[in-house]
Amino acid sequence: MSRSKWKSPYIESTIWHQIHEKKKHLKIFSRNSYILPQFINLNFKVHNGKSFINLSITKNMIGYKFGEFVPTRKKFSFKKNK
């Protein structure tokens, strides 16, 4: 379900505080926050539930959520018998 148009995009307040402090790698736990044009060329570390994964923001990512670019599950593959 998408967010209502009359509401502004959801951004967690800790993200704004980290941007104004101008840290190099910003740690984000909120995967449902939107990516805004102010975040272009910044590096974020997004939490996937176990560890932090590096994510650098480009123009094509604007309007999406942080969680869409960081998978939470590993790819499964069967082991071959020798």
C-alpha positions as semicolon CSV with decimal commas, in nm:
position;residue;x (nm);y (nm);z (nm)
1;M;0,000;0,000;0,000
2;S;0,145;0,336;-0,099
3;R;0,152;0,644;0,117
4;S;-0,115;0,912;0,066
5;K;-0,025;1,193;-0,172
6;W;-0,124;1,466;0,073
7;K;0,132;1,336;0,324
8;S;0,499;1,406;0,271
9;P;0,735;1,113;0,200
10;Y;0,831;0,920;0,514
11;I;1,183;0,994;0,636
12;E;1,301;0,891;0,982
13;S;1,421;1,190;1,185
14;T;1,758;1,029;1,268
15;I;1,848;1,035;0,897
16;W;1,807;1,414;0,885
17;H;2,025;1,457;1,195
18;Q;2,301;1,242;1,047
19;I;2,298;1,433;0,718
20;H;2,333;1,769;0,893
21;E;2,629;1,634;1,092
22;K;2,786;1,543;0,755
23;K;2,905;1,193;0,842
24;K;3,073;0,992;0,567
25;H;2,879;0,668;0,609
26;L;2,529;0,710;0,745
27;K;2,386;0,405;0,923
28;I;2,018;0,347;0,858
29;F;1,789;0,100;1,033
30;S;1,473;0,238;0,868
31;R;1,439;0,048;0,541
32;N;1,098;0,205;0,470
33;S;1,230;0,562;0,445
34;Y;1,216;0,723;0,101
35;I;1,522;0,832;-0,096
36;L;1,512;1,206;-0,166
37;P;1,709;1,420;-0,416
38;Q;1,917;1,559;-0,127
39;F;2,071;1,212;-0,080
40;I;2,238;1,194;-0,425
41;N;2,610;1,103;-0,412
42;L;2,590;1,009;-0,042
43;N;2,690;0,670;0,097
44;F;2,457;0,491;0,336
45;K;2,492;0,171;0,534
46;V;2,151;0,005;0,533
47;H;2,072;-0,266;0,786
48;N;1,939;-0,590;0,635
49;G;1,852;-0,756;0,966
50;K;2,196;-0,903;1,029
51;S;2,460;-0,663;0,901
52;F;2,502;-0,330;0,727
53;I;2,534;-0,319;0,347
54;N;2,689;-0,021;0,166
55;L;2,459;0,170;-0,068
56;S;2,558;0,472;-0,276
57;I;2,265;0,680;-0,401
58;T;2,224;0,770;-0,770
59;K;1,962;0,971;-0,958
60;N;1,771;0,659;-1,062
61;M;1,702;0,566;-0,698
62;I;1,501;0,878;-0,612
63;G;1,146;0,800;-0,500
64;Y;1,221;0,441;-0,398
65;K;1,276;0,310;-0,047
66;F;1,612;0,211;0,100
67;G;1,495;-0,145;0,160
68;E;1,433;-0,208;-0,209
69;F;1,806;-0,204;-0,286
70;V;1,928;-0,420;0,003
71;P;1,820;-0,786;0,004
72;T;1,739;-0,947;0,338
73;R;1,783;-1,308;0,231
74;K;2,074;-1,498;0,083
75;K;2,044;-1,675;-0,248
76;F;1,982;-2,047;-0,198
77;S;2,166;-2,311;-0,397
78;F;2,196;-2,688;-0,361
79;K;2,541;-2,831;-0,295
80;K;2,665;-3,076;-0,555
81;N;2,764;-3,428;-0,448
82;K;3,106;-3,546;-0,558
